Amino acid sequence: MKAKQTAATAATLAAGLAGRVHAAGSDTIKIGLVGTGGRGTRDVTNCARAAPGVVIWALGDLFENRVLPCHDRLSKSKELGPERFQVTRDRCFHGWENAQRVIEAVDLVLLCQPPGFRPAHLRAAFEAGKHVFAEKPMAVCPAGVRHVIESAELAERKGLAFVAGTQNRHNLRAIETVKRIHDGAIGRITHGACYFLTGELWHHEPAPDWSEMEYQCRNWYYFTWLSGDHIVEQHIHQHDLMNWMIQANPMKAYGTGGRQTRTDAKWGNIWDHFGVEYEYPGGVRVHSLCRQANNTAHRVDAYVIGSKGAAFPDRGEITGENAWSYQGDPPDPSVQEHKDLIESIRAGKPLNEGRRIAESTMVAVFGRMSSYTGREVSWKWAMEASKLDLMPKKFEFGPHPVPPVAVPGKTELV
């Protein structure tokens, strides 16, 4: 009994101390990057530039021929210099254990690998007592979302920071707009819409020595188990905005979509367009459109309409009875999110955005589930009853068949 009490006391003390690590402004914070693609490289640069005493200490990626070029680029970066970039070659990790190796080496880890891996890596970081910046989205399926919510609760108990890469929440233009919405500037919200209509992204042609698993991981965007499809990987920004403005999660989703341009097998099993109607409490309806196709109109924004006017947080504007617009240029939110994270750690009041971003991820996930199956899906069922878990049972290079492209009316709702 005494041994158990001692262990419990030690665990309690460790949890209490975790949030006070590096509380003094002069303390060095060692950061590490997991996922050395373009977004991750930008994130770790922004984090190192966010405050004095933040040092890039370790890098990790599944593939050696990605992590080493990242090391070389950052070592030559004029934005960093030797005071901010101190990664030695022996702290460049690759392979399936790269995330764990980075976590062990640093105080704060940036998780920027494909979203399918996010839930497991989040749990590993918080169990190790490390602060986290995680790129959006947090998961690709309901099982992953629930796992992330549990991890957010673990971080809260341990006093660890959990900040997400949904930049709007750290954008002063959006912050000021949403504050006015919540203060009643547009009255009762009645409906809204959000859009992520863009062109195609990158694609890597296969190499003769790549297995199915390696091909999928190198082209992770085009496989639902890794990216969640583009409605989850990209459009989550606007879903998070809608939840923030309405101050609720949607109750139901009614979706459609398909593949019109992604007809070749190289595009994996994701779609190229979605249209989803979300029903929020109080009868509020939100229409969500996203598409990836070249030579098409570009539109990325979100708005809500109320009984007294309309609000456009992307551009910082309110129309109607209480017309207003944001003046000036706000700080870059992709840098501000890191400043806010570092300040919260050093103040001993670590930010925890975990549950919020997990729920915003689920908005996109259950919208995709409705679209893939052609079925109406409820939030309660998706959060509590869905058995959908897209992650493989084991991770190794070799054969890895994936489900066929979803067909509404034929694809099962799990």
C-alpha positions in Angstrom: 0.0 0.0 0.0 2.8 2.4 0.9 4.6 1.8 -2.4 1.3 2.5 -4.3 0.8 5.7 -2.3 4.4 6.8 -3.1 4.0 6.1 -6.8 0.7 8.0 -6.8 2.3 11.0 -5.1 5.2 11.0 -7.6 2.7 10.9 -10.5 0.7 13.8 -9.0 3.9 15.9 -8.5 5.0 15.1 -12.1 1.7 16.2 -13.5 1.8 19.5 -11.5 5.3 20.3 -12.5 4.8 19.6 -16.2 3.0 22.9 -16.9 5.8 24.9 -15.1 8.6 23.6 -17.2 10.4 26.5 -18.8 8.3 29.0 -16.9 11.1 31.6 -16.8 11.4 33.7 -20.0 15.1 33.0 -20.3 14.8 29.2 -20.3 15.7 27.4 -23.4 12.9 25.4 -25.0 14.1 22.5 -27.2 11.7 21.8 -30.0 11.5 18.9 -32.5 9.7 18.4 -35.8 8.0 15.2 -36.8 7.1 15.3 -40.5 9.6 17.3 -42.5 7.4 18.3 -45.4 6.8 21.9 -46.5 4.2 22.7 -43.9 6.2 21.1 -41.1 9.4 23.0 -42.1 7.5 26.3 -42.1 5.9 25.5 -38.7 9.2 24.7 -37.0 10.8 27.8 -38.5 7.9 29.9 -37.2 8.1 28.3 -33.8 11.8 29.0 -33.5 11.3 32.6 -34.5 8.3 33.1 -32.2 10.3 33.9 -29.1 13.9 34.0 -27.7 15.4 30.8 -26.4 13.5 28.5 -28.7 15.9 26.1 -30.3 15.3 23.5 -33.0 16.8 20.4 -31.5 15.6 17.3 -33.4 14.0 16.3 -36.7 12.1 13.2 -37.7 10.4 11.7 -40.7 9.4 8.3 -41.9 11.9 8.6 -44.8 15.6 9.4 -44.5 15.7 11.1 -47.9 13.2 13.7 -46.5 14.6 14.4 -43.1 18.2 14.9 -44.3 17.4 17.5 -47.0 15.2 19.3 -44.4 18.2 19.4 -42.1 20.3 20.9 -44.8 17.8 23.5 -45.8 17.2 24.7 -42.2 20.9 24.7 -41.4 21.3 27.3 -44.2 18.2 29.3 -43.4 18.8 33.0 -42.9 15.7 33.2 -40.7 17.2 30.9 -38.1 21.0 30.9 -37.7 23.0 28.7 -35.3 21.4 30.2 -32.2 18.0 28.8 -33.3 19.0 25.7 -35.3 21.1 23.2 -33.4 20.2 19.8 -34.9 23.1 17.5 -35.3 22.9 14.6 -37.8 22.6 12.1 -34.9 19.3 13.9 -34.0 17.8 13.4 -37.5 15.6 10.3 -37.1 13.8 8.2 -39.7 11.8 5.0 -39.8 8.6 4.0 -38.0 10.0 5.0 -34.6 11.0 8.5 -35.7 8.3 10.3 -33.8 9.1 8.5 -30.5 12.8 9.4 -30.9 12.1 13.1 -31.5 9.6 13.2 -28.5 12.3 11.7 -26.2 14.8 14.4 -27.3 12.8 17.6 -26.8 10.6 19.7 -24.6 8.0 20.6 -27.3 7.2 18.5 -30.3 5.6 19.7 -33.5 3.5 16.9 -35.0 3.2 17.6 -38.8 3.2 14.1 -40.2 0.2 12.8 -42.1 -3.0 13.2 -40.0 -3.6 9.4 -39.8 -0.7 9.2 -37.4 -1.7 12.1 -35.3 -3.7 10.3 -32.5 -1.0 7.8 -31.7 1.8 10.5 -31.8 -0.2 12.8 -29.6 -0.7 10.1 -27.0 3.0 9.2 -27.0 4.0 12.9 -26.5 1.6 13.5 -23.6 2.5 10.2 -21.9 6.2 11.4 -22.1 5.3 14.7 -20.5 6.0 16.8 -23.6 4.2 19.9 -24.9 2.6 19.7 -28.4 1.9 21.8 -31.4 -0.1 19.6 -33.8 -1.0 20.5 -37.3 -4.6 20.1 -38.4 -6.6 17.9 -38.7 -6.3 15.7 -35.6 -7.6 12.4 -37.0 -9.2 10.7 -40.0 -12.0 8.7 -38.4 -14.3 8.6 -35.3 -12.0 6.2 -33.5 -9.1 8.6 -33.9 -11.2 11.6 -32.8 -12.2 9.9 -29.6 -8.5 9.0 -29.0 -7.5 12.6 -29.4 -10.1 13.8 -26.9 -8.8 11.4 -24.4 -5.3 12.7 -25.0 -6.4 16.3 -24.6 -7.8 15.3 -21.2 -4.5 13.6 -20.3 -2.6 16.8 -21.3 -4.9 18.8 -19.1 -4.2 16.6 -16.1 -0.5 16.9 -16.7 -0.5 20.6 -17.3 0.8 20.3 -20.9 0.2 22.6 -23.8 -1.8 21.3 -26.8 -2.0 23.9 -29.6 -3.5 23.2 -33.0 -2.5 24.6 -36.4 -5.9 26.1 -37.2 -4.5 29.6 -37.6 -7.8 31.5 -37.5 -8.1 31.1 -33.7 -4.9 33.2 -33.5 -5.8 35.7 -36.2 -6.7 39.1 -34.7 -9.0 39.9 -37.7 -11.0 36.7 -37.0 -10.8 37.1 -33.2 -12.3 40.6 -33.3 -15.0 39.6 -35.8 -16.1 36.5 -33.8 -16.1 38.6 -30.5 -18.6 40.9 -32.1 -20.7 38.0 -33.3 -20.9 36.7 -29.8 -21.7 40.1 -28.4 -24.8 40.2 -30.7 -23.6 42.4 -33.6 -25.5 40.3 -36.2 -28.3 39.2 -33.9 -29.4 35.5 -33.9 -27.5 33.5 -36.5 -29.8 31.8 -39.0 -27.5 30.3 -41.6 -24.0 30.3 -43.0 -21.7 28.9 -45.6 -18.1 27.9 -46.0 -15.9 27.1 -49.0 -12.5 25.6 -49.8 -12.4 25.6 -53.6 -8.9 25.2 -55.0 -6.7 23.5 -57.6 -4.8 20.3 -57.5 -1.8 19.7 -55.2 1.4 17.8 -55.5 1.8 14.1 -56.5 4.9 11.8 -56.4 5.3 9.3 -59.2 6.1 5.7 -58.0 9.6 4.3 -57.9 10.3 0.7 -58.8 11.5 -0.2 -55.3 8.5 1.3 -53.4 6.0 -1.1 -51.8 2.3 -0.3 -51.6 2.7 1.0 -48.1 5.6 3.3 -49.1 3.8 4.6 -52.1 0.8 5.5 -50.0 2.9 7.2 -47.3 4.8 9.2 -49.8 1.5 10.2 -51.5 -0.4 10.4 -48.2 -2.8 13.1 -49.4 -4.6 10.8 -51.7 -5.5 8.0 -49.3 -8.3 8.4 -46.8 -6.6 6.5 -44.0 -3.7 9.0 -44.1 -5.3 12.3 -45.0 -9.0 11.9 -44.2 -9.7 13.2 -47.8 -9.4 16.9 -48.6 -12.7 17.8 -46.8 -10.9 16.8 -43.6 -7.3 17.8 -44.4 -8.0 21.3 -45.8 -11.6 22.3 -45.2 -11.3 21.8 -41.5 -10.2 25.4 -41.3 -13.6 26.6 -42.2 -15.4 24.0 -40.2 -13.5 25.2 -37.2 -14.6 28.8 -38.0 -18.2 27.8 -38.2 -18.2 26.0 -34.9 -16.4 29.0 -33.3 -18.9 31.5 -34.7 -22.0 29.4 -33.8 -20.6 28.2 -30.5 -21.8 24.6 -31.1 -21.2 21.4 -33.0 -23.6 20.4 -35.8 -26.2 17.8 -35.0 -26.6 16.2 -38.5 -24.8 16.1 -41.8 -26.2 15.5 -45.3 -23.5 15.1 -47.9 -22.8 14.4 -51.5 -19.8 14.5 -53.9 -17.5 12.3 -55.9 -14.7 12.1 -58.4 -14.9 13.9 -61.7 -11.3 14.8 -62.4 -9.5 12.2 -60.2 -10.3 9.3 -62.5 -6.8 7.8 -62.6 -5.6 5.3 -59.9 -2.7 7.5 -59.0 -5.2 9.7 -57.1 -5.7 6.9 -54.5 -9.2 6.6 -53.1 -10.1 10.2 -52.2 -12.7 12.3 -54.0 -12.3 15.7 -55.7 -15.5 17.5 -54.5 -17.9 17.5 -51.6 -21.1 19.3 -50.8 -22.4 19.0 -47.2 -25.3 20.6 -45.4 -24.8 20.7 -41.6 -27.7 21.2 -39.2 -26.7 23.1 -36.1 -28.8 23.6 -32.9 -31.6 26.1 -33.3 -32.3 25.3 -36.9 -29.1 26.9 -38.2 -28.1 25.5 -41.5 -24.5 25.7 -42.9 -23.6 24.8 -46.5 -20.1 23.5 -47.0 -18.5 23.2 -50.4 -14.9 22.0 -51.2 -13.3 21.0 -54.4 -9.8 20.4 -55.8 -9.6 20.8 -59.6 -7.4 22.8 -61.9 -8.8 25.6 -64.1 -11.6 26.3 -61.7 -12.6 29.3 -59.6 -10.7 29.8 -56.3 -12.7 30.5 -53.2 -11.6 30.0 -49.5 -13.8 31.7 -46.9 -16.7 31.4 -44.5 -19.5 33.6 -43.3 -22.7 33.6 -41.1 -25.9 35.6 -41.6 -28.0 36.7 -38.7 -31.1 38.7 -38.0 -29.2 42.0 -37.9 -26.5 41.5 -40.5 -23.7 39.2 -41.7 -20.1 38.4 -40.5 -17.1 37.5 -42.6 -14.2 36.6 -40.3 -11.7 35.9 -43.0 -11.7 39.5 -44.1 -12.7 41.0 -40.7 -16.0 42.5 -41.7 -19.6 42.8 -40.4 -22.4 44.2 -42.5 -25.9 45.3 -41.5 -27.1 47.3 -38.5 -23.7 47.2 -36.7 -21.4 47.5 -39.7 -17.7 47.3 -38.8 -14.4 46.3 -40.4 -11.0 45.5 -39.0 -8.4 48.2 -39.6 -4.7 47.5 -40.2 -2.7 44.3 -40.9 -2.9 41.8 -38.1 0.2 39.7 -37.1 0.8 36.6 -39.2 -1.4 34.0 -37.5 1.0 31.2 -38.6 3.6 32.8 -36.4 1.2 34.1 -33.7 -0.1 30.6 -32.9 3.5 29.7 -31.9 4.0 32.9 -29.9 0.8 32.2 -28.0 1.9 28.6 -27.4 5.4 29.6 -26.1 4.0 32.4 -23.9 1.5 30.0 -22.3 4.2 27.5 -21.5 6.5 30.1 -19.9 3.7 31.6 -18.0 2.8 28.2 -16.5 -0.7 28.4 -18.0 -0.4 26.1 -21.0 -3.0 26.4 -23.7 -5.1 23.3 -24.4 -7.1 23.5 -27.7 -7.3 19.7 -28.0 -11.0 19.0 -27.5 -12.1 21.9 -29.6 -9.9 20.9 -32.6 -10.9 17.2 -32.2 -14.5 18.2 -32.5 -13.8 20.5 -35.5 -12.1 17.5 -37.1 -15.2 15.4 -36.5 -17.3 17.9 -38.3 -15.3 17.2 -41.4 -15.1 13.5 -40.8 -18.8 12.9 -40.3 -19.5 15.1 -43.3 -17.3 12.9 -45.4 -19.0 9.8 -43.9 -22.3 11.1 -45.0 -21.1 12.0 -48.5 -19.3 8.6 -49.0 -22.4 6.6 -48.0 -25.2 8.9 -49.2 -26.7 8.6 -45.7 -27.8 11.2 -43.1 -25.4 11.0 -40.2 -26.0 12.3 -36.7 -23.2 13.8 -34.5 -24.2 11.7 -31.6 -24.0 8.5 -33.5 -20.6 9.4 -35.1 -19.1 10.4 -31.8 -20.5 7.6 -29.7 -21.4 4.6 -31.8 -19.4 4.6 -35.1 -16.9 1.8 -35.2 -15.0 3.3 -38.1 -11.2 3.0 -37.5 -9.1 3.5 -40.7 -5.7 2.8 -39.3 -3.8 -0.4 -40.2 -3.2 -3.0 -37.5 0.5 -2.9 -38.1 2.9 -0.5 -39.7 5.6 -2.0 -42.0 6.6 -1.6 -45.7 5.1 -4.1 -48.0 1.6 -4.9 -49.4 -1.2 -2.7 -48.2 -4.5 -2.9 -50.1 -6.8 0.0 -49.5 -10.6 0.2 -49.9 -12.0 1.2 -53.3 -13.2 4.7 -54.0 -16.4 5.3 -52.0 -19.7 5.1 -53.9 -22.8 6.6 -52.3 -25.5 3.9 -51.8 -22.9 1.1 -51.9 -20.3 2.2 -49.4 -21.3 1.0 -45.9 -21.8 3.3 -43.0 -19.7 1.9 -40.2 
